[in-house]
């Protein structure tokens, strides 16, 4: 697919939600700003690093104004600074009333959660409420 990042962020809004073009563009710009990629809006995905592609995936979710975000290893391909920025964004979204479910193998990411459910071999090993600790 030879589409720009901004097009990919708004594809669902055009096809399913029938959101007008102006609003789609505004939402794409805001979502890309939130993940620090507004300057890459007209690039193709193949022109982005793995971490940038990961952030585009997060932006694609944000344009829909979701109440629930399911994030499977959202920081896996990111450097430590960008990981901190994305986790801060998730914390901001949570403070605004969104539910964020993160699947991770990274202990430092898990420490930023209010609740940690550990699963081993398909069984719940522990389910702990923790206080928000800033990394």
Secondary structure as UniProt FT lines:
FT   HELIX           5..15
FT   HELIX           21..34
FT   TURN            35..36
FT   HELIX           38..40
FT   TURN            41..42
FT   HELIX           45..47
FT   HELIX           50..62
FT   TURN            63..65
FT   STRAND          68..72
FT   TURN            74..77
FT   HELIX           80..95
FT   TURN            96..97
FT   STRAND          99..103
FT   HELIX           107..110
FT   TURN            111..112
FT   STRAND          115..120
FT   TURN            121..122
FT   STRAND          123..129
//
